[in-house]
C-alpha cells in the first residue's frame, strides 16, 4: 500500500519519539520506498526543526526529555568526540565536579590525565574511576533518580557545596546564547548550579541538538559559563561575543 509523504513523516516522528533515533535503511524497508525517499523526508523534518540529521539516519532534537538509557546511545560518536575534546583542558592534580549527563560520561571515559580528584552525582561516572588508584573519587550522596541515573535532592546539593573544584563539567538540556544553560528538571538544575558554584570554571558539554533552545529551569546565565565544548562549529560567534570560549573536535574545526 502506498504511503504518502505526510503520513511517512508522521510515522518517522513517532519512531523518533519512541526510540530517540531512526536509520535510513530501516525506514526504507518499513515504508517500502527507496533510501533517497527517506532522506528527502528527513530533510523536510529537519528543516521544520523536528530532528537532527546524522550519517545514516536522524536523532530527535528533544533528547532532554528522553530516558537516560535511550539518550545515552544517541549520537554516541559525537558525544565521544566532545568528551575527548573537553578532556584536553584538564591538568594533573585538578579537582573535577562531574554531573550525570551522558556526554559528561563520555568525557569521564576520555580522561587520561592523572592524578585527579573527581566528585560526581553519577554512579556511571563513578564506575569509570572506581578501581583507579590515581583518582580520589567521591559521590555526592542524595536520592537516586532512575530517569536521570543521578543522585539529586538536598543531600546532593549540600554535599557538593562543601567542595572547591578547578572545573565543573556539566551536560545541558538546552543552551542559548542569550539565556544560557537550562534544564528540564528542577532537581537536576539544582545539582548543576551547586557544582558550578563550587568550581572556579564551568564547562558545558552540548551537542548541536541542544543549541538554540530554552528549558524552564535556569542553570547558568551566559556570563557564568567559562567554556562550551560542542560539535557545532557554527555556533561559536554569539558565544565568543560574550567572551565564552568554545572548543570543537578537530573534524569540526577543519570543515
C-alpha positions in Angstrom: 0.0 0.0 0.0 1.4 3.4 -1.0 2.2 5.7 1.9 2.3 9.4 1.1 5.0 11.8 2.4 2.9 13.4 5.2 2.0 10.0 6.6 5.5 8.7 6.3 6.9 11.8 8.1 4.3 11.5 10.9 5.3 7.9 11.4 9.0 8.8 11.3 8.4 11.3 14.1 6.5 8.6 16.1 9.5 6.3 15.7 11.8 9.1 16.8 9.8 9.9 19.9 9.7 6.2 20.9 13.3 5.4 20.2 15.2 8.7 20.0 16.7 7.9 16.7 16.0 6.3 13.3 18.0 4.8 10.5 17.5 5.4 6.8 17.9 1.8 5.7 15.4 0.5 8.3 12.8 3.2 7.4 13.2 2.4 3.7 12.3 -1.3 4.5 9.5 -0.3 6.8 7.8 2.0 4.2 8.9 0.0 1.1 10.4 3.1 -0.5 13.9 4.0 -1.6 16.5 5.3 0.8 16.6 8.6 -1.3 12.9 9.0 -0.5 13.6 8.5 3.2 16.4 11.1 3.1 14.1 13.6 1.5 11.6 13.0 4.3 14.4 13.5 6.9 15.5 16.7 5.2 11.9 18.1 5.3 11.6 17.2 9.0 15.0 18.7 9.8 14.0 22.0 8.0 10.9 22.0 10.2 13.0 21.7 13.3 11.9 18.3 14.4 15.2 16.3 14.2 18.9 16.5 13.6 20.2 14.5 10.6 23.1 12.2 11.2 25.1 9.9 9.0 22.7 7.2 8.0 19.7 8.5 10.0 18.5 11.1 12.4 18.1 11.8 16.1 15.3 13.5 17.9 16.0 17.1 18.9 14.2 16.8 22.2 16.7 14.4 23.7 16.5 16.2 27.1 13.1 14.6 27.7 14.2 11.1 26.8 15.0 8.4 29.4 18.8 8.3 30.2 19.2 4.8 28.8 17.7 5.8 25.4 19.6 9.1 25.4 23.0 7.5 26.1 23.0 5.7 22.8 22.0 8.7 20.7 24.9 10.3 18.8 27.4 8.2 20.7 30.3 9.1 18.3 29.5 12.8 18.7 29.5 12.6 22.5 32.8 10.7 22.4 34.4 13.4 20.3 33.1 16.2 22.5 34.3 14.2 25.6 37.8 13.8 24.1 38.0 17.5 23.2 36.9 18.5 26.7 39.5 16.2 28.3 42.3 18.3 26.7 41.7 21.2 29.2 42.2 19.0 32.3 45.6 19.1 34.1 47.2 16.7 36.6 46.0 17.4 40.1 42.7 19.0 39.0 39.6 18.7 41.2 36.6 18.0 38.9 32.9 18.1 39.5 31.0 15.9 37.0 27.2 15.7 36.7 25.2 12.7 35.5 24.8 13.7 31.8 25.6 11.1 29.1 28.1 13.5 27.4 29.8 14.0 30.7 30.1 10.2 31.0 31.8 10.2 27.6 34.2 12.9 28.9 34.9 10.8 32.0 35.8 7.8 29.8 38.2 10.1 27.8 40.1 11.4 30.7 43.7 10.1 30.7 45.3 12.8 32.9 46.3 11.6 36.4 46.2 12.2 39.3 42.7 13.7 39.7 40.0 14.3 42.3 36.6 13.5 40.9 33.3 14.4 42.7 30.2 13.2 41.0 26.5 12.5 41.4 26.6 9.8 38.8 27.1 6.1 39.6 28.1 5.5 36.0 30.8 8.1 36.2 32.0 6.7 39.5 32.3 3.3 37.9 34.7 4.7 35.4 37.2 5.6 38.2 36.3 3.2 41.0 39.4 0.9 40.5 41.8 3.7 39.6 44.3 4.3 42.5 45.3 7.7 40.9 41.7 9.1 41.2 40.4 10.3 44.5 36.7 9.6 44.0 33.7 11.0 45.9 30.0 10.6 45.4 27.7 13.4 46.4 25.0 11.3 48.1 21.4 12.1 47.6 18.2 10.5 46.3 18.6 8.1 43.3 16.8 9.3 40.2 16.3 6.4 37.9 15.3 8.6 35.0 18.5 10.7 35.0 20.7 8.0 36.6 21.9 10.6 39.0 21.8 11.5 42.7 19.7 14.5 43.4 17.9 16.4 46.2 19.1 18.5 49.1 21.7 16.0 50.2 23.4 16.1 46.8 23.3 19.9 46.7 24.6 20.3 50.3 27.5 17.8 49.9 28.5 19.4 46.6 28.7 22.8 48.3 31.4 21.6 50.6 33.9 21.1 47.7 36.1 23.5 45.8 37.0 22.5 42.3 39.1 23.6 39.4 36.3 22.6 36.9 32.7 21.7 36.8 31.8 19.7 33.7 28.1 19.8 33.0 25.7 18.4 30.5 22.9 20.7 29.2 19.3 20.1 28.3 19.4 23.3 26.3 21.9 26.1 25.6 21.0 29.5 24.3 23.5 32.5 23.8 21.0 35.0 25.4 19.7 32.8 28.2 22.5 30.4 29.0 22.2 26.7 30.1 18.8 25.5 31.2 17.4 22.2 32.4 14.1 20.3 32.1 14.1 19.0 35.7 14.4 21.4 38.7 16.3 18.8 40.8 18.8 18.3 38.0 19.2 22.1 37.7 19.8 22.4 41.5 22.7 19.9 41.4 24.3 21.6 38.3 24.0 25.0 40.0 25.7 23.7 43.1 28.5 22.2 41.0 29.1 25.5 39.1 29.0 27.5 42.4 31.8 25.2 43.8 34.1 25.4 40.8 36.5 28.1 39.5 35.5 27.3 35.9 32.5 25.6 34.4 32.4 23.8 31.1 29.1 22.9 29.4 29.2 19.9 27.0 26.4 20.2 24.5 26.0 18.7 21.0 24.2 20.6 18.2 20.8 19.4 19.2 21.0 21.3 22.5 21.7 24.7 20.9 19.2 27.5 20.4 16.7 26.0 22.9 15.4 27.1 26.3 14.1 24.9 29.1 12.1 26.1 32.2 14.9 25.9 34.8 17.9 28.1 34.7 21.3 26.5 35.4 23.8 29.2 34.3 23.4 32.6 32.6 25.9 33.1 29.7 28.4 35.1 31.8 28.7 32.1 34.3 29.9 29.7 31.6 33.7 29.5 31.1 33.8 27.0 28.2 31.4 25.3 25.8 32.5 22.1 24.1 30.3 21.2 21.1 30.3 19.6 17.7 28.6 22.7 16.2 31.4 25.0 15.0 28.9 27.4 13.5 27.5 28.4 17.0 30.8 30.0 18.1 30.2 33.6 17.1 27.4 34.6 19.5 29.2 32.9 22.4 32.6 34.4 21.6 30.9 37.8 21.6 30.1 37.1 25.3 33.7 36.1 26.0 32.8 32.4 26.4 35.5 30.1 25.0 34.2 27.5 22.5 36.0 24.2 21.7 35.0 21.8 18.9 36.5 18.5 17.9 39.2 18.7 15.2 37.0 17.3 12.4 34.5 20.2 13.1 37.2 22.8 13.2 38.6 21.6 9.8 35.3 22.0 8.0 
